[in-house]
Amino acid sequence: MNKGFVAINYITCEAEYTSRFEELFRTRARAIDRMPGFRFMSVLKPQQAGEPYLVISHWDSEAHFRAWTASPEFLEGHQRGFEDMRRAKESGQKPPMVSVFKTYEIITD
């Protein structure tokens, strides 16, 4: 039985970008909240410097999550972060953050 689906985005930020990263989430567009199948999201701050933030989103199914990643709402929700990445690249700087997605099926509550 499907108990749900979880996507975890492991985001490692450059030290000087952590305040900006946290502000982006505090003032997020909330576009993900409008997506069918979206349950909730948590953003976890690491206790040790240099460790990744975890952005954990809960979904009804993998299909719902995949629909989010291909949606206009995904672009809306990530617009400011993508812009920061674009500016860093254009100026020849190291990216302010690096993101790695991992996905999981929930098997127990």
PyMOL CGO cylinders between C-alpha atoms (Angstrom):
from pymol import cmd
from pymol.cgo import CYLINDER

trace = [
    CYLINDER, 0.00, 0.00, 0.00, 1.28, 3.47, -0.94, 0.3, 1, 1, 1, 1, 1, 1,
    CYLINDER, 1.28, 3.47, -0.94, 1.90, 5.53, 2.19, 0.3, 1, 1, 1, 1, 1, 1,
    CYLINDER, 1.90, 5.53, 2.19, 3.38, 8.41, 0.25, 0.3, 1, 1, 1, 1, 1, 1,
    CYLINDER, 3.38, 8.41, 0.25, 6.56, 9.67, -1.30, 0.3, 1, 1, 1, 1, 1, 1,
    CYLINDER, 6.56, 9.67, -1.30, 9.34, 11.89, 0.02, 0.3, 1, 1, 1, 1, 1, 1,
    CYLINDER, 9.34, 11.89, 0.02, 11.90, 13.97, -1.86, 0.3, 1, 1, 1, 1, 1, 1,
    CYLINDER, 11.90, 13.97, -1.86, 14.89, 15.24, 0.06, 0.3, 1, 1, 1, 1, 1, 1,
    CYLINDER, 14.89, 15.24, 0.06, 17.00, 17.98, -1.44, 0.3, 1, 1, 1, 1, 1, 1,
    CYLINDER, 17.00, 17.98, -1.44, 20.45, 18.11, 0.17, 0.3, 1, 1, 1, 1, 1, 1,
    CYLINDER, 20.45, 18.11, 0.17, 21.67, 21.68, -0.33, 0.3, 1, 1, 1, 1, 1, 1,
    CYLINDER, 21.67, 21.68, -0.33, 25.21, 22.68, 0.58, 0.3, 1, 1, 1, 1, 1, 1,
    CYLINDER, 25.21, 22.68, 0.58, 25.71, 26.44, 0.71, 0.3, 1, 1, 1, 1, 1, 1,
    CYLINDER, 25.71, 26.44, 0.71, 28.84, 28.52, 0.60, 0.3, 1, 1, 1, 1, 1, 1,
    CYLINDER, 28.84, 28.52, 0.60, 29.30, 30.07, 4.06, 0.3, 1, 1, 1, 1, 1, 1,
    CYLINDER, 29.30, 30.07, 4.06, 28.54, 33.60, 2.83, 0.3, 1, 1, 1, 1, 1, 1,
    CYLINDER, 28.54, 33.60, 2.83, 25.29, 32.40, 1.20, 0.3, 1, 1, 1, 1, 1, 1,
    CYLINDER, 25.29, 32.40, 1.20, 23.62, 30.73, 4.20, 0.3, 1, 1, 1, 1, 1, 1,
    CYLINDER, 23.62, 30.73, 4.20, 21.78, 33.88, 5.34, 0.3, 1, 1, 1, 1, 1, 1,
    CYLINDER, 21.78, 33.88, 5.34, 20.46, 34.47, 1.83, 0.3, 1, 1, 1, 1, 1, 1,
    CYLINDER, 20.46, 34.47, 1.83, 19.43, 30.82, 1.50, 0.3, 1, 1, 1, 1, 1, 1,
    CYLINDER, 19.43, 30.82, 1.50, 17.49, 30.94, 4.77, 0.3, 1, 1, 1, 1, 1, 1,
    CYLINDER, 17.49, 30.94, 4.77, 15.82, 34.20, 3.73, 0.3, 1, 1, 1, 1, 1, 1,
    CYLINDER, 15.82, 34.20, 3.73, 14.73, 32.63, 0.42, 0.3, 1, 1, 1, 1, 1, 1,
    CYLINDER, 14.73, 32.63, 0.42, 12.87, 29.93, 2.34, 0.3, 1, 1, 1, 1, 1, 1,
    CYLINDER, 12.87, 29.93, 2.34, 11.43, 32.28, 4.96, 0.3, 1, 1, 1, 1, 1, 1,
    CYLINDER, 11.43, 32.28, 4.96, 9.94, 34.39, 2.16, 0.3, 1, 1, 1, 1, 1, 1,
    CYLINDER, 9.94, 34.39, 2.16, 9.23, 31.56, -0.28, 0.3, 1, 1, 1, 1, 1, 1,
    CYLINDER, 9.23, 31.56, -0.28, 6.64, 31.92, -3.04, 0.3, 1, 1, 1, 1, 1, 1,
    CYLINDER, 6.64, 31.92, -3.04, 4.62, 28.97, -1.66, 0.3, 1, 1, 1, 1, 1, 1,
    CYLINDER, 4.62, 28.97, -1.66, 4.02, 27.81, -5.24, 0.3, 1, 1, 1, 1, 1, 1,
    CYLINDER, 4.02, 27.81, -5.24, 4.53, 24.19, -4.17, 0.3, 1, 1, 1, 1, 1, 1,
    CYLINDER, 4.53, 24.19, -4.17, 1.53, 24.55, -1.84, 0.3, 1, 1, 1, 1, 1, 1,
    CYLINDER, 1.53, 24.55, -1.84, -0.77, 24.81, -4.87, 0.3, 1, 1, 1, 1, 1, 1,
    CYLINDER, -0.77, 24.81, -4.87, 0.37, 21.51, -6.39, 0.3, 1, 1, 1, 1, 1, 1,
    CYLINDER, 0.37, 21.51, -6.39, -1.93, 18.48, -6.37, 0.3, 1, 1, 1, 1, 1, 1,
    CYLINDER, -1.93, 18.48, -6.37, -0.57, 15.71, -4.17, 0.3, 1, 1, 1, 1, 1, 1,
    CYLINDER, -0.57, 15.71, -4.17, 1.67, 18.00, -2.11, 0.3, 1, 1, 1, 1, 1, 1,
    CYLINDER, 1.67, 18.00, -2.11, 1.39, 17.28, 1.62, 0.3, 1, 1, 1, 1, 1, 1,
    CYLINDER, 1.39, 17.28, 1.62, 3.95, 19.43, 3.43, 0.3, 1, 1, 1, 1, 1, 1,
    CYLINDER, 3.95, 19.43, 3.43, 7.58, 20.53, 3.47, 0.3, 1, 1, 1, 1, 1, 1,
    CYLINDER, 7.58, 20.53, 3.47, 10.24, 20.98, 6.14, 0.3, 1, 1, 1, 1, 1, 1,
    CYLINDER, 10.24, 20.98, 6.14, 13.56, 22.79, 5.84, 0.3, 1, 1, 1, 1, 1, 1,
    CYLINDER, 13.56, 22.79, 5.84, 16.21, 21.52, 8.25, 0.3, 1, 1, 1, 1, 1, 1,
    CYLINDER, 16.21, 21.52, 8.25, 19.25, 23.62, 9.15, 0.3, 1, 1, 1, 1, 1, 1,
    CYLINDER, 19.25, 23.62, 9.15, 22.45, 21.69, 9.89, 0.3, 1, 1, 1, 1, 1, 1,
    CYLINDER, 22.45, 21.69, 9.89, 23.97, 21.95, 13.34, 0.3, 1, 1, 1, 1, 1, 1,
    CYLINDER, 23.97, 21.95, 13.34, 27.51, 21.81, 11.95, 0.3, 1, 1, 1, 1, 1, 1,
    CYLINDER, 27.51, 21.81, 11.95, 28.94, 24.32, 9.48, 0.3, 1, 1, 1, 1, 1, 1,
    CYLINDER, 28.94, 24.32, 9.48, 29.51, 22.92, 6.03, 0.3, 1, 1, 1, 1, 1, 1,
    CYLINDER, 29.51, 22.92, 6.03, 26.85, 20.23, 6.33, 0.3, 1, 1, 1, 1, 1, 1,
    CYLINDER, 26.85, 20.23, 6.33, 23.89, 20.39, 3.92, 0.3, 1, 1, 1, 1, 1, 1,
    CYLINDER, 23.89, 20.39, 3.92, 20.47, 21.83, 4.61, 0.3, 1, 1, 1, 1, 1, 1,
    CYLINDER, 20.47, 21.83, 4.61, 17.71, 19.30, 4.03, 0.3, 1, 1, 1, 1, 1, 1,
    CYLINDER, 17.71, 19.30, 4.03, 14.55, 20.34, 2.22, 0.3, 1, 1, 1, 1, 1, 1,
    CYLINDER, 14.55, 20.34, 2.22, 12.08, 17.51, 2.76, 0.3, 1, 1, 1, 1, 1, 1,
    CYLINDER, 12.08, 17.51, 2.76, 8.86, 17.49, 0.77, 0.3, 1, 1, 1, 1, 1, 1,
    CYLINDER, 8.86, 17.49, 0.77, 6.08, 14.95, 1.30, 0.3, 1, 1, 1, 1, 1, 1,
    CYLINDER, 6.08, 14.95, 1.30, 3.81, 13.90, -1.57, 0.3, 1, 1, 1, 1, 1, 1,
    CYLINDER, 3.81, 13.90, -1.57, 0.94, 11.52, -2.23, 0.3, 1, 1, 1, 1, 1, 1,
    CYLINDER, 0.94, 11.52, -2.23, 3.00, 9.80, -4.93, 0.3, 1, 1, 1, 1, 1, 1,
    CYLINDER, 3.00, 9.80, -4.93, 6.14, 9.98, -7.03, 0.3, 1, 1, 1, 1, 1, 1,
    CYLINDER, 6.14, 9.98, -7.03, 4.00, 11.06, -9.98, 0.3, 1, 1, 1, 1, 1, 1,
    CYLINDER, 4.00, 11.06, -9.98, 2.82, 14.12, -8.04, 0.3, 1, 1, 1, 1, 1, 1,
    CYLINDER, 2.82, 14.12, -8.04, 6.42, 15.02, -7.19, 0.3, 1, 1, 1, 1, 1, 1,
    CYLINDER, 6.42, 15.02, -7.19, 7.54, 14.57, -10.82, 0.3, 1, 1, 1, 1, 1, 1,
    CYLINDER, 7.54, 14.57, -10.82, 4.66, 16.78, -11.98, 0.3, 1, 1, 1, 1, 1, 1,
    CYLINDER, 4.66, 16.78, -11.98, 5.91, 19.49, -9.58, 0.3, 1, 1, 1, 1, 1, 1,
    CYLINDER, 5.91, 19.49, -9.58, 9.45, 19.38, -10.97, 0.3, 1, 1, 1, 1, 1, 1,
    CYLINDER, 9.45, 19.38, -10.97, 8.11, 19.86, -14.53, 0.3, 1, 1, 1, 1, 1, 1,
    CYLINDER, 8.11, 19.86, -14.53, 5.62, 22.61, -13.63, 0.3, 1, 1, 1, 1, 1, 1,
    CYLINDER, 5.62, 22.61, -13.63, 5.58, 26.40, -14.01, 0.3, 1, 1, 1, 1, 1, 1,
    CYLINDER, 5.58, 26.40, -14.01, 5.11, 26.47, -10.22, 0.3, 1, 1, 1, 1, 1, 1,
    CYLINDER, 5.11, 26.47, -10.22, 8.52, 24.79, -9.80, 0.3, 1, 1, 1, 1, 1, 1,
    CYLINDER, 8.52, 24.79, -9.80, 10.16, 27.60, -11.77, 0.3, 1, 1, 1, 1, 1, 1,
    CYLINDER, 10.16, 27.60, -11.77, 8.19, 30.20, -9.82, 0.3, 1, 1, 1, 1, 1, 1,
    CYLINDER, 8.19, 30.20, -9.82, 9.23, 28.67, -6.51, 0.3, 1, 1, 1, 1, 1, 1,
    CYLINDER, 9.23, 28.67, -6.51, 12.92, 28.54, -7.44, 0.3, 1, 1, 1, 1, 1, 1,
    CYLINDER, 12.92, 28.54, -7.44, 13.19, 31.75, -9.47, 0.3, 1, 1, 1, 1, 1, 1,
    CYLINDER, 13.19, 31.75, -9.47, 15.27, 33.77, -6.98, 0.3, 1, 1, 1, 1, 1, 1,
    CYLINDER, 15.27, 33.77, -6.98, 17.69, 30.93, -6.24, 0.3, 1, 1, 1, 1, 1, 1,
    CYLINDER, 17.69, 30.93, -6.24, 18.09, 30.18, -9.94, 0.3, 1, 1, 1, 1, 1, 1,
    CYLINDER, 18.09, 30.18, -9.94, 18.81, 33.88, -10.51, 0.3, 1, 1, 1, 1, 1, 1,
    CYLINDER, 18.81, 33.88, -10.51, 21.52, 33.81, -7.81, 0.3, 1, 1, 1, 1, 1, 1,
    CYLINDER, 21.52, 33.81, -7.81, 23.07, 30.79, -9.52, 0.3, 1, 1, 1, 1, 1, 1,
    CYLINDER, 23.07, 30.79, -9.52, 22.93, 32.48, -12.94, 0.3, 1, 1, 1, 1, 1, 1,
    CYLINDER, 22.93, 32.48, -12.94, 24.62, 35.63, -11.64, 0.3, 1, 1, 1, 1, 1, 1,
    CYLINDER, 24.62, 35.63, -11.64, 27.42, 33.62, -10.01, 0.3, 1, 1, 1, 1, 1, 1,
    CYLINDER, 27.42, 33.62, -10.01, 28.02, 31.67, -13.23, 0.3, 1, 1, 1, 1, 1, 1,
    CYLINDER, 28.02, 31.67, -13.23, 28.03, 34.80, -15.41, 0.3, 1, 1, 1, 1, 1, 1,
    CYLINDER, 28.03, 34.80, -15.41, 30.59, 36.47, -13.14, 0.3, 1, 1, 1, 1, 1, 1,
    CYLINDER, 30.59, 36.47, -13.14, 32.81, 33.38, -13.09, 0.3, 1, 1, 1, 1, 1, 1,
    CYLINDER, 32.81, 33.38, -13.09, 32.19, 32.70, -9.40, 0.3, 1, 1, 1, 1, 1, 1,
    CYLINDER, 32.19, 32.70, -9.40, 31.67, 29.39, -7.67, 0.3, 1, 1, 1, 1, 1, 1,
    CYLINDER, 31.67, 29.39, -7.67, 27.93, 28.51, -7.33, 0.3, 1, 1, 1, 1, 1, 1,
    CYLINDER, 27.93, 28.51, -7.33, 26.57, 29.76, -3.99, 0.3, 1, 1, 1, 1, 1, 1,
    CYLINDER, 26.57, 29.76, -3.99, 24.89, 26.40, -3.41, 0.3, 1, 1, 1, 1, 1, 1,
    CYLINDER, 24.89, 26.40, -3.41, 24.93, 22.83, -4.68, 0.3, 1, 1, 1, 1, 1, 1,
    CYLINDER, 24.93, 22.83, -4.68, 21.80, 20.68, -4.67, 0.3, 1, 1, 1, 1, 1, 1,
    CYLINDER, 21.80, 20.68, -4.67, 21.42, 16.89, -4.70, 0.3, 1, 1, 1, 1, 1, 1,
    CYLINDER, 21.42, 16.89, -4.70, 17.96, 15.28, -4.77, 0.3, 1, 1, 1, 1, 1, 1,
    CYLINDER, 17.96, 15.28, -4.77, 17.21, 11.86, -3.34, 0.3, 1, 1, 1, 1, 1, 1,
    CYLINDER, 17.21, 11.86, -3.34, 13.75, 10.29, -3.31, 0.3, 1, 1, 1, 1, 1, 1,
    CYLINDER, 13.75, 10.29, -3.31, 12.08, 7.75, -1.07, 0.3, 1, 1, 1, 1, 1, 1,
    CYLINDER, 12.08, 7.75, -1.07, 8.86, 5.77, -0.83, 0.3, 1, 1, 1, 1, 1, 1,
    CYLINDER, 8.86, 5.77, -0.83, 7.29, 5.81, 2.62, 0.3, 1, 1, 1, 1, 1, 1,
    CYLINDER, 7.29, 5.81, 2.62, 6.79, 2.22, 3.84, 0.3, 1, 1, 1, 1, 1, 1,
    CYLINDER, 6.79, 2.22, 3.84, 5.63, 2.88, 7.40, 0.3, 1, 1, 1, 1, 1, 1,
    CYLINDER, 5.63, 2.88, 7.40, 4.21, 5.73, 9.47, 0.3, 1, 1, 1, 1, 1, 1,
]
cmd.load_cgo(trace, "trace")
